[in-house]
């Protein structure tokens, strides 16, 4: 399990070699990426002062939420549009390129159905049985995440209602965030 800094790198930074990641899962070529990570906007600039401490917060077992601050909410005519997806995309891309995570799952979380769909895609990529209903496939992914020895990152983009995640939060020893 990675215990040091995740080392966010610039978008053009060279990938670093992966550390030990545990045994290979049969039929799965590691690293595994599931879901479409949105591309960074043209002219995107990573500014550490925007989310101070983001790198330090992305540690195994942590849940990190990017939410607008109170002062950012005032005077905006487009509620919810603060660049959170861009920051998450940058962080996810950096972790992926540096081989810090062996599993990157990006889920559009605008509804329970979209979360289940994203977890179903992850089940297929992980070589898990994804047959049956979406709830069962998602439960298999959550169980895998809960016991994983490989470092992972799951991004729940645009989550508007915590109820969409009922029963879909990994429990126990985790190597991801």
C-alpha positions in Angstrom: 0.0 0.0 0.0 1.3 3.4 -0.9 2.0 5.4 2.2 3.8 8.5 0.9 2.7 11.5 -1.1 0.7 10.8 -4.3 3.0 13.2 -6.1 0.6 15.1 -8.4 2.5 15.8 -11.5 2.0 18.4 -14.3 -0.2 17.3 -17.2 2.9 16.9 -19.3 4.9 15.1 -16.5 6.6 11.8 -17.3 4.9 8.7 -15.9 6.7 7.0 -13.0 7.1 3.3 -12.7 4.5 1.4 -10.7 5.4 0.0 -7.3 4.4 -3.4 -6.1 0.7 -3.9 -6.6 -0.1 -7.4 -5.4 -1.0 -10.5 -7.5 -2.4 -10.2 -10.9 -6.1 -10.9 -11.3 -6.8 -13.6 -13.8 -8.0 -12.2 -17.1 -7.4 -8.6 -16.1 -4.5 -6.5 -17.5 -3.4 -4.1 -14.9 -3.6 -1.1 -14.6 -7.4 -0.9 -15.1 -9.3 2.2 -16.2 -13.1 2.4 -16.3 -15.3 5.3 -17.3 -14.5 8.4 -19.4 -12.3 10.8 -17.6 -13.2 14.2 -19.0 -10.4 15.9 -20.9 -8.9 19.1 -19.4 -10.1 22.3 -20.9 -7.8 24.1 -23.3 -5.7 26.4 -21.2 -6.3 24.6 -17.9 -3.7 25.6 -15.3 -3.2 23.7 -12.1 -3.2 26.2 -9.3 -2.4 24.6 -5.9 -4.0 27.6 -4.1 -7.4 26.6 -5.6 -7.6 23.5 -3.4 -4.8 23.7 -0.9 -3.8 20.3 0.4 -5.5 18.2 -2.3 -2.4 16.1 -2.8 -2.1 15.4 0.9 -5.8 14.5 1.2 -5.6 11.8 -1.5 -4.4 9.0 0.7 -5.5 5.4 1.0 -8.8 5.1 2.7 -9.7 8.8 2.4 -12.9 10.1 0.9 -12.4 13.6 -0.6 -15.2 15.9 -1.8 -14.6 18.9 -4.0 -17.3 21.4 -3.1 -17.5 25.2 -3.7 -16.6 27.4 -0.8 -19.2 29.8 0.6 -17.5 32.8 -1.0 -17.3 31.1 -4.4 -21.1 30.5 -4.3 -22.0 34.2 -3.9 -22.6 36.1 -7.1 -22.5 33.2 -9.5 -25.1 32.9 -12.2 -24.3 29.3 -13.0 -24.8 27.2 -9.8 -22.4 24.3 -9.5 -20.0 25.4 -12.1 -16.7 26.0 -10.3 -14.2 23.7 -12.0 -14.6 20.7 -9.6 -14.7 18.2 -12.5 -11.6 19.8 -14.0 -9.7 19.5 -10.7 -10.8 15.9 -10.2 -9.9 15.1 -13.8 -6.4 16.7 -13.3 -5.8 14.8 -10.1 -7.1 11.5 -11.5 -5.0 11.9 -14.6 -1.9 12.7 -12.6 -2.4 9.7 -10.4 -3.0 7.5 -13.4 0.1 8.8 -15.4 2.3 8.4 -12.3 1.1 4.8 -11.9 0.1 5.6 -8.3 -3.2 3.9 -8.7 -3.8 0.5 -10.4 -7.5 1.1 -10.8 -9.1 4.4 -11.8 -12.9 4.4 -12.0 -14.7 7.5 -13.2 -18.5 7.5 -12.6 -20.9 10.1 -13.6 -23.0 10.2 -10.4 -26.0 12.3 -11.4 -28.4 9.6 -10.4 -28.5 6.1 -8.8 -29.0 4.6 -12.3 -25.8 6.3 -13.6 -23.8 5.2 -10.5 -25.0 1.6 -11.0 -24.1 1.9 -14.7 -20.6 3.1 -13.9 -20.1 0.4 -11.4 -21.3 -2.2 -13.9 -18.7 -1.0 -16.4 -16.1 -1.3 -13.6 -17.2 -4.8 -12.8 -16.7 -5.8 -16.5 -13.2 -4.2 -16.6 -12.3 -5.9 -13.3 -13.3 -9.3 -14.7 -16.0 -9.6 -12.1 -19.3 -11.3 -12.8 -21.4 -8.4 -14.1 -24.4 -10.5 -15.1 -27.7 -10.1 -13.3 -29.1 -6.8 -12.2 -27.2 -3.6 -11.8 -27.4 -3.6 -8.0 -25.7 -7.0 -7.9 -22.9 -6.0 -10.2 -22.3 -2.8 -8.2 -22.3 -4.8 -5.0 -19.5 -7.0 -6.4 -17.4 -3.9 -7.3 -17.9 -2.5 -3.8 -16.9 -5.8 -2.3 -13.8 -5.9 -4.5 -12.9 -2.4 -3.5 -13.4 -3.2 0.2 -10.8 -6.0 0.1 -8.5 -4.7 -2.6 -4.8 -4.7 -2.0 -4.2 -2.6 -5.1 -4.4 1.2 -4.9 -7.5 2.6 -6.5 -9.3 5.8 -7.1 -13.0 6.1 -7.6 -14.3 9.5 -8.8 -18.0 10.1 -8.4 -18.5 13.1 -10.7 -21.4 15.5 -10.2 -22.9 13.7 -7.2 -26.0 15.6 -6.3 -27.7 13.3 -3.9 -25.9 11.1 -1.3 -28.8 8.6 -1.5 -27.5 7.6 -5.0 -24.7 5.8 -3.1 -26.8 4.0 -0.5 -25.1 0.6 0.0 -22.4 1.4 -2.5 -19.7 2.7 -0.2 -16.7 0.4 0.4 -16.2 -0.7 4.0 -13.2 -2.2 5.7 -9.5 -2.0 4.9 -9.0 0.0 1.7 -6.1 0.8 -0.6 -8.0 3.4 -2.5 -9.6 6.8 -2.1 
